[in-house]
Amino acid sequence: MEPISTTVAIAGGGPAGMLLGLLLARAGIDVTVVEKHKDFFRDFRGDTIHPSTLEIMDELGVLGRFLARPHQEAHEITAEIGKESFKVADFSRLPTRCKFLGLMPQWDFLDFIASEAHAFPGFHLMMETEMVDLLEQGGRVVGMRVRNAAGMRDIRAALTVGADGRASRVRERARLEVMELGAPFDALWLKLPATPEDPTGPVGRIQGGQFFVMLYRGDYWQCALIIPKGGFSQLKAEGLSGFRSRLRAVAGFARDRVDSIASFDDVHLLTVKVDRLRRWARRGLLCIGDAAHAMSPVGGVGINLAIQDSVATANLVVPLLTKRRVPSLSQLDRIQRRRNLPTRATQWVQVQVQNRVLAPNFKKQTTPRPPLVLKLLNRSSWLRQFPARLVGLGLRREHVRTPLRAAEPSASATAAE
């Protein structure tokens, strides 16, 4: 098939790839995003929309349309240890327009970003199209080879971006070195029915050495049972009744609904990994989001970091591409240097929680005593703003610096230039 020529080729239609595509297209840059699935409907993905992401929606001028989509708003986060409940984060004091954590299924979020991006002539989205290899010329990445129902096709680009998640084929084909930080647990995602009497904020529960997270989705709860690494086969061996008993012990107010789990087909395993690339870029290539740094589910901040990566990337490459200049390797390295602090600091905190809180309690199978910090947070709404800042804003927030050039023709650069 005839090759496609574009300025930026992005592998992966997740939050990082889609938002970067929107940012580039609205700035007049020709961009092609490839996504291997036929749609965005894949359940049990993170669906937290952080206040910093809502700020980005505001800076893009689309916040009103975004909030018109069905969503829930969490103004605080609660932790439950045994029979005691603690308020641990309060978003009401954040220096943002939206002082809450948004909860929206990721497919709705991605569908919204796609609909906004399609308004710009330089945005091209190829669904059911899988990246299979990188194109290289003289030691430089000049695009990628993709496959769909029509066959193989080359996409040539001035810049290729890997935003294809923690199992990134881009970083594998680019032979980028991965630093494994390890994770002692996996997560089992499942649904439990919701009732009108339920609370609506995110809930984290610790009971008898088990950890359970609940995210409100209107008519049901999206739940995660944290289990020791590789422990799903043992749970299956205990049978469905044994699994339901485990859920009853840790599900709190939803314990009477665990019979809604009809089989293990209703339970989805997320294999947790925490890693990062030693170097995110090669000549002509950049990895961002989980492709550059797979995050633990601890804190639910992976999407936030991926989106911040996209904004930082657009802010750097748009001025270059607008002038028909191809970003050099040293310029791409600047993106990693800017995003290293929030990435490494967040992963450090996640690993500490994994190794010091989760792993020891898996072994003890007991309910820990509530630490003093939880008691202090529960007593003071002023103190609760600080965990809210860490979760809701993160470190080194990015702001949209790219222009809106909807009326101008798409700027186009080629690898040859």
C-alpha positions as a printed Julia matrix, in Angstrom:
417×3 Matrix{Float64}:
   0.0     0.0    0.0
   1.08    3.58  -0.56
   2.93    4.96   2.48
   1.38    7.72   4.56
   3.36   10.91   5.16
   2.66   12.84   8.34
   4.56   15.11  10.71
   4.03   13.14  13.92
   3.04    9.46  14.12
   1.73    8.28  17.49
   1.38    4.62  18.46
  -1.37    4.13  21.03
  -4.79    5.71  21.44
  -4.77    5.93  25.24
  -4.84    9.15  27.29
  -1.23   10.12  26.45
  -1.48    9.47  22.72
  -4.92   10.96  22.19
  -4.28   14.15  24.15
  -0.96   14.69  22.38
  -2.77   14.21  19.07
  -5.31   16.87  20.03
  -2.66   19.33  21.2
  -0.67   18.95  17.99
  -3.67   19.13  15.65
  -5.08   22.28  17.27
  -1.65   23.89  16.81
  -1.76   23.14  13.08
   0.56   20.11  13.11
  -0.33   17.1   10.95
  -0.59   14.06  13.25
  -1.62   10.43  12.8
  -2.63    8.27  15.79
  -2.88    4.49  15.41
  -4.89    2.37  17.86
  -5.02   -1.42  17.56
  -8.54   -1.84  18.98
 -11.73   -1.1   17.06
 -13.01    1.3   19.72
 -12.12    2.72  23.14
 -14.52    0.46  25.02
 -12.28   -1.56  27.3
 -13.55   -1.84  30.86
 -11.48   -1.86  34.04
  -9.14    0.89  33.04
  -8.35    3.84  35.26
 -11.13    6.39  35.09
  -9.95    9.1   37.46
  -9.81   12.58  35.94
  -7.55   14.61  38.2
  -8.03   18.32  38.95
  -4.83   19.04  36.99
  -6.36   17.3   33.95
  -9.54   19.32  34.37
  -7.36   22.44  34.38
  -5.9    21.34  31.05
  -9.43   20.9   29.68
 -10.12   24.47  30.83
  -6.96   25.79  29.19
  -8.03   24.09  25.96
 -11.41   25.81  26.19
 -13.38   22.55  26.3
 -14.11   22.15  30.02
 -17.82   22.96  29.71
 -18.34   20.38  26.98
 -16.27   17.85  28.9
 -18.26   18.21  32.13
 -21.48   17.89  30.14
 -20.55   14.23  29.68
 -21.84   11.85  32.38
 -19.4    11.74  35.26
 -19.2    11.68  39.04
 -17.36   14.14  41.28
 -15.41   13.09  44.37
 -14.59   15.94  46.73
 -12.75   13.79  49.25
 -11.1    10.38  49.61
 -11.79    7.99  52.46
  -9.72    5.14  53.87
 -11.17    2.36  56.0
  -9.05    0.17  58.27
 -11.07   -2.55  59.91
 -14.23   -0.9   61.23
 -12.75    2.61  61.4
 -13.14    5.2   58.65
 -10.79    8.13  57.99
 -11.04   11.11  55.66
  -7.59   11.43  54.11
  -7.84   13.91  51.21
  -9.98   17.01  50.67
  -9.91   18.63  47.22
 -11.92   21.73  48.22
  -8.78   23.78  48.98
  -6.97   23.13  45.7
  -5.93   26.22  43.69
  -7.88   24.97  40.67
 -11.17   25.79  39.01
 -12.48   22.26  39.55
 -11.97   21.29  43.18
 -12.82   17.63  42.81
 -11.64   14.36  41.36
 -13.67   13.45  38.3
 -14.75    9.86  37.72
 -15.49    9.04  34.09
 -15.04    5.72  32.26
 -11.88    5.97  30.21
 -13.68    5.12  26.98
 -15.86    8.23  27.46
 -12.8    10.37  28.14
 -11.01    9.09  25.04
 -14.13    9.41  22.9
 -14.41   13.05  23.99
 -10.78   13.79  23.14
 -11.22   12.12  19.74
 -14.34   14.15  18.98
 -12.54   17.39  19.81
  -9.46   16.43  17.77
 -11.49   15.5   14.69
 -12.51   19.16  14.41
  -8.99   19.93  13.17
  -7.95   19.01   9.62
  -4.52   17.77  10.63
  -5.79   15.04  12.96
  -5.98   11.48  11.63
  -7.04    8.48  13.75
  -6.6     4.94  12.43
  -8.51    2.41  14.53
  -7.95   -1.35  14.34
  -4.44   -0.55  13.21
  -1.52   -2.15  14.98
   2.04   -0.86  15.06
   4.3    -3.78  14.12
   7.73   -2.22  13.62
   9.71    0.99  13.42
  11.1     2.44  10.2
  14.75    3.43  10.44
  17.09    5.24   8.11
  20.71    6.03   8.91
  20.23    5.26  12.61
  17.18    7.53  12.85
  13.56    6.49  13.36
  11.56    7.87  10.44
   8.15    6.36  11.14
   6.49    3.02  11.74
   5.02    0.07   9.91
   1.41   -0.73  10.77
  -1.03   -3.52  10.0
  -4.81   -3.49   9.66
  -7.48   -5.32   7.69
  -6.2    -3.77   4.46
  -2.68   -5.1    5.01
   0.71   -3.61   5.87
   1.41    0.08   5.46
   4.24    2.46   6.29
   3.69    5.77   8.04
   6.63    8.11   7.55
   7.02   10.9   10.07
   9.41   13.54  11.32
   8.73   12.38  14.87
   7.41    9.02  16.08
   5.89    8.79  19.57
   5.4     5.62  21.56
   2.32    5.99  23.76
   1.33    2.34  23.62
   1.31    1.52  27.32
   3.23   -0.66  29.71
   3.53   -3.47  27.15
   4.91   -1.01  24.6
   5.97   -2.52  21.31
   7.56    0.78  20.36
  10.07    0.69  23.2
  10.75   -2.99  22.48
  11.44   -2.35  18.78
  13.53    0.7   19.67
  15.64   -1.44  22.01
  15.33    1.08  24.83
  16.67   -0.11  28.18
  14.01   -0.73  30.85
  14.69   -0.37  34.59
  12.43   -2.75  36.54
  11.43   -1.44  39.98
   9.19   -4.4   40.85
   5.71   -4.79  42.29
   4.73   -7.36  44.98
   1.06   -7.41  44.01
  -1.47   -7.64  41.22
  -5.02   -6.3   41.08
  -8.31   -8.05  40.36
 -10.92   -5.73  38.85
 -14.62   -6.47  39.3
 -18.01   -4.79  39.55
 -20.41   -4.63  42.48
 -23.89   -3.07  42.31
 -24.46    0.38  43.81
 -27.51    1.57  45.73
 -28.87    5.11  46.29
 -27.8     4.96  49.95
 -24.12    4.4   49.13
 -21.44    7.06  49.51
 -20.03    8.34  46.23
 -16.39    9.11  47.0
 -13.49    6.72  46.33
 -12.97    4.26  49.18
  -9.85    2.29  50.12
 -10.28   -0.53  52.66
  -7.79   -2.65  54.62
  -9.14   -5.67  56.45
  -7.43   -8.87  57.58
  -4.42   -8.44  55.31
  -6.6    -7.66  52.29
  -6.82   -4.41  50.37
  -9.89   -3.26  48.47
 -10.48   -0.11  46.4
 -13.93    1.1   45.3
 -14.65    3.73  42.63
 -18.24    4.93  42.23
 -19.66    4.74  38.71
 -23.28    5.69  39.27
 -25.11    2.38  39.07
 -22.16    0.19  40.1
 -18.82    0.22  41.86
 -15.62   -0.49  39.98
 -13.58   -2.41  42.55
 -10.01   -3.65  42.8
  -8.94   -6.45  45.12
  -5.2    -6.25  45.67
  -3.57   -9.7   45.8
   0.02  -10.98  46.15
   1.91  -11.16  42.85
   0.89  -14.28  40.94
  -1.82  -15.15  43.48
  -4.8   -15.31  41.12
  -4.37  -19.01  40.35
  -4.5   -19.83  44.07
  -7.72  -17.84  44.46
  -9.24  -19.74  41.56
  -8.24  -23.01  43.21
 -10.24  -22.0   46.3
 -13.34  -21.83  44.12
 -15.94  -19.11  43.59
 -17.46  -19.53  47.06
 -14.05  -19.02  48.67
 -13.45  -15.95  46.54
 -16.81  -14.49  47.51
 -15.97  -15.08  51.17
 -12.79  -13.06  50.72
 -14.8   -10.25  49.16
 -17.38  -10.25  51.96
 -14.61   -9.86  54.5
 -13.22   -6.73  52.86
 -16.08   -5.12  50.87
 -17.55   -3.17  53.79
 -21.0    -1.75  53.05
 -21.08   -3.72  49.77
 -20.49   -7.12  51.37
 -24.06   -8.26  50.75
 -23.64   -7.83  46.98
 -20.73  -10.15  46.26
 -23.06  -12.87  44.97
 -23.38  -10.71  41.85
 -20.01  -12.2   40.84
 -21.39  -15.14  38.87
 -18.06  -16.65  37.77
 -14.39  -15.85  37.45
 -15.23  -14.46  34.01
 -16.48  -11.42  35.95
 -13.0   -10.93  37.44
 -10.21   -9.32  35.41
  -6.54   -9.6   36.28
  -4.29   -6.54  36.03
  -0.66   -7.61  36.21
   1.02   -4.74  38.0
   4.48   -3.61  36.96
   6.54   -0.59  37.91
   9.37    0.38  35.59
  10.84    3.23  33.59
  13.08    3.68  30.62
  16.64    4.74  31.27
  16.32    6.98  28.23
  12.99    7.92  26.7
  14.23    8.98  23.28
  16.22    8.03  20.23
  16.79   10.13  17.14
  13.32   10.66  15.7
  11.57    8.79  18.53
  10.09    9.61  21.94
   8.21    7.44  24.46
   5.75    8.97  26.92
   3.18    7.79  29.48
   3.28    4.15  30.55
   5.51    3.36  27.58
   8.19    5.46  29.29
   7.27    4.74  32.9
   4.77    2.08  33.97
   3.17    3.22  37.22
   1.73    1.27  40.13
  -2.03    1.66  40.75
  -1.12    3.11  44.17
  -2.65    6.59  44.25
  -4.3     6.18  40.85
  -2.0     8.8   39.33
  -0.77    7.0   36.2
  -3.23    8.74  33.86
  -2.37   12.12  35.35
   1.35   11.61  34.71
   0.7    10.41  31.16
  -1.37   13.49  30.37
   1.25   15.79  31.86
   3.84   14.09  29.63
   1.68   14.89  26.59
   1.4    18.56  27.47
   5.14   18.87  28.12
   5.86   17.16  24.79
   3.54   19.41  22.81
   4.93   22.53  24.46
   8.44   21.62  23.3
   7.89   20.17  19.83
   5.16   22.45  18.46
   7.4    25.55  18.11
   9.97   23.41  16.27
   7.56   21.61  13.98
   5.7    24.82  13.16
   9.0    26.14  11.74
   9.5    22.87   9.8
  12.32   21.88  12.15
  12.66   18.24  13.19
  13.35   17.87  16.96
  16.89   16.75  17.65
  17.76   14.04  20.16
  19.02   16.6   22.64
  15.73   18.49  22.37
  13.72   15.31  22.95
  15.91   14.54  25.95
  14.74   17.84  27.47
  11.24   16.36  27.8
  12.58   13.49  29.87
  14.63   15.84  32.03
  11.55   17.93  32.72
   9.37   14.94  33.56
  12.01   12.96  35.51
  11.27   14.59  38.88
   7.53   13.82  39.02
   8.07   10.36  37.52
  10.82    9.26  39.88
   9.32   10.87  42.97
   5.92    9.29  42.34
   7.39    5.87  41.68
   9.52    6.16  44.84
   6.4     6.83  46.93
   4.54    3.97  45.23
   7.37    1.51  45.87
   7.55    2.55  49.53
   3.81    1.93  49.94
   4.12   -1.41  48.14
   7.06   -2.64  50.17
   6.28   -1.15  53.58
   2.48   -1.32  53.73
   1.08   -3.81  51.23
   3.69   -6.6   51.21
   4.06   -6.92  55.04
   0.29   -7.08  55.56
  -0.09   -9.75  52.88
   2.17  -11.92  55.03
   0.57  -11.09  58.39
  -3.03  -11.46  57.2
  -4.07   -9.12  60.0
  -5.73   -5.73  60.11
  -3.07   -3.12  60.96
  -3.54   -0.47  63.59
  -4.43    2.9   62.04
  -1.27    5.03  61.85
  -1.14    8.39  63.58
  -1.04   10.26  60.27
  -4.5     8.95  59.34
  -5.91   10.11  62.66
  -4.4    13.57  62.19
  -5.75   13.86  58.65
  -9.19   12.77  59.8
  -9.25   15.51  62.43
  -8.05   18.37  60.22
  -9.56   19.4   56.89
  -6.63   21.82  56.53
  -4.14   18.96  56.61
  -6.2    16.95  54.12
  -5.39   19.44  51.37
  -1.81   18.14  51.15
  -2.63   14.53  50.16
  -5.2    16.06  47.8
  -2.48   18.18  46.18
  -0.21   15.17  45.77
  -2.94   13.03  44.2
  -4.84   15.76  42.36
  -2.02   17.95  41.07
   1.18   15.92  41.39
   4.61   17.46  41.05
   5.57   19.93  38.33
   2.22   20.67  36.74
   2.21   21.34  33.03
   0.14   24.06  31.36
  -0.94   24.32  27.74
   1.46   26.69  25.97
   0.61   25.66  22.41
  -1.46   27.98  20.2
  -4.84   27.38  18.64
  -4.52   27.56  14.86
  -7.76   25.97  13.74
  -8.11   28.19  10.67
  -4.59   27.64   9.35
  -3.42   24.75   7.13
  -1.66   21.96   8.98
   2.08   22.48   9.29
   3.91   19.57   7.7
   7.47   18.42   8.12
   8.93   15.2    6.81
  11.71   12.97   8.02
  13.72   13.92   4.96
  13.64   17.59   5.97
